[in-house]
């Protein structure tokens, strides 16, 4: 169905972008330097082939849906809790406060790190495997190698970088929801039914993603 197609396309876009991002962020570690994004694409294509751009795709393909479910589920449940409490206290006016959106976003961002952290650990390891001279057969082989050599909750284990992941996703997710809602509340709906149009929702989502990502991007560099 269309949801499955969107999920697959999102994963493909995520992995392609992530590969280049990881390669650019880890230049000092691998010893391979790029003059820019274009040079990175050409170098990877020339030295490793097209398959390199999809290396590690199984990790997000298998977990992306779960991550989104955990994030939005936690976010929604948290907002429901706030709503019920305000109804009980006779304070519900039909709209969540920005503070409630912020807290719910933090909860959603934190909850998803349980899956996001090991997912990113394997993905990054897969994307650096060729440049480090340690290619893996696949995501499972990579995961087994990490657990066998370094364990799960150790400094170099499967959850390595969890702190950086949480430091990125908690403020990033909360910022996204707050900015998105702020934009929509201050933007007069274009729809005849009094609702925001698809273009408005798309624009608000795009701006929210950009604005919320900028402050936490340094944590993504540290994580890689």
N, C-alpha and C positions, 0 to 999 in steps of 0.2 A: 504494500500500500504506500501512499504518499509519505506517511510517517517514517516507514522503514527507509525509503529513498532519501528523505531528509537526514535521517540518522547516519546513513552511509556517506552521503556527501559531506556532512559536518565532520565526520571522522577523517575523510580524505583531506579536506581542507585543513583540519587541525594538525594532521601528521606532516603534511607538506610544509606548512608554516613553522611547525615545531622543529623539524629537522634543521632548517636554515637558521632558526633562532638559536638552537643549541650549538650548532657549529660556530656561529658568530660569537656566542657568549663564552665558548671554551677554547678559543684560539691559543691562549697562553698555556693551556694544559696540554693540548695536542701538538703544539709546535707548528701547526699549519695556519698561516695567516692569509686573510682575504682583504682586498682593498675596498670591498663593499658587497652588498647583497648579490649584485649581478655576477661578480667574480666568484662568489661562493657557489652559486648555481652552476656556473660553467665548470668550476673545478670538480665539484661532486659528480657532475654528469660525465666529465672526461675521465676521471680516475676510477669511479665506482659504478657508473652506469645508472640507468633509470630506476633500477630496483632499490637503489640507496634512498631514493626519495620516499619510498614506502616501507622502509625498514622500521619495524616496531609498530606497524599499523594494527596488529592483532590486539595489542594492549588497550588502546582507546576503543576499538571496535567492540571488544568484549565488556568493557567497563563504563563506557561513556553514558549509556542509558541508565545504568545503576547509579552513577554519580549524579546525574540530573534528577533522578527520582529521589535520592537522599536529600539533595539540596532543596528542591522545591517542596518535598514532603515536610522536611523539618521547618522550613520557612512558613509554610501554610499552617502547620499545627501550632506553631508559636503565635502566629497572628490570631488563630482561633482562640487560643488561651487568653490572649489580651482582650479579645472581643467579649468572651464569656464573663471575664472578671469585671469589665466595664458595664456590661448589661446588669450584672448582679448588683453593682454599686449605683446603678441608675445614671451612668455617665456616658453611655454609648450614643454617639451622634451620627453613626453611619460611616464614619471615616477614621482610619487609623492615623495616629500621630506619627510624625517623622521619627520620633524616638522609638516607637514600636517597630516601625519598618527597619530601623537601624539595628535594633537588638535581634529581630527575627532574621535579618540578613547575616548577622554575625553567627547565629546558631546554625543556619543553613551552610555557611561557608566552613565552619568548624567541623560539622558533621561529615561533610563530603571528603575531608582530608583522610579519613580512615581508608578510603579506596584510592583517592587521588595520589597520596604519597607513594605507596608501592607501585602504582601505575606509572607515575612519572619516573620513579627510580629505574624501572625496567625499560621504559621507553628511551630515556636518555642513554642508558647503557647500551641498548641496541643500536642507537644512532651513532654512537662513538666507537662501536666495536671494530669496524673496519679500519678506522684511522689509528686505533690502538693495537691493531694486529691480533685481535681476539674475536673473530666473527662467530656468531652463534647460529644454531640451526633454526631457532625461532624464539618466540617469547617465553615459552615454557622452559626451553633449554637455558635461556638467560636467567629466568627466575630461579631455577634449580641451582645454577652456578652461584648466584648471589647468596642464596640461603646456605648452600654447602660451604662456601668459602668464608662468608662473613656473618651468617646468622640472620635473624629477623630484626631484633630491636637493638642491635649493636651499633657502634659508631659508623660502620661501613655496611650495615645490613640492609634488609629490604625496606626498612622505614627510614633510611638515611635521607636527611633533608626534610623530615616531617615538620620541624620547627619553622623552616623557611617557607614550606608549603602553607602552613597555617597562617604565618605572618603575611602571606600574599593573598590567600583566599578569604580569610575572615574579613579584613577591611575592604577587600576588593568586591566581595559579594554584597556586603552591607552598603557600600558606596553605590553600587549599581542600582539597587532597589530604591534608595533614597533619591538619587539623581533622576531616575526614571519617573518616579512618582511626582517629584517636584516639577519636572518639565511638563507633565500632563496636566497637573493642577493649575499651572500658570499659562497654559496654552488653550485658547478658546477652541472647542471642538468644531471641526468642519462638516461633520456628518449631519444630514437632515434630521436624523433621529436623536440629535443632541449628544452623540458619542464621537470620540475621536476617529478619524479616518484611518485606513490601513497605512497610508503614507505617513501620517502623524505618528502612529505607533512604531513604524519602522524607523523613522527619524529619531524618535525619543530613545528607542533601544540602541541605535547606533551611537548616538551621542553619549548615552549612559555608559556604554562599554568603553568608549575612548576616555572619558573623563575619569571613570573609576579605575581604569588600568594604569594610567600615568603615575599616580603616587606609589603604586605597589610594584611597578616594573623592576626597580632595583632588587627586590626580594626574589624575583624570578631569575635574575642573573646570578644571585648568590646561590639559589637552589641548584641551578645547572652546574 
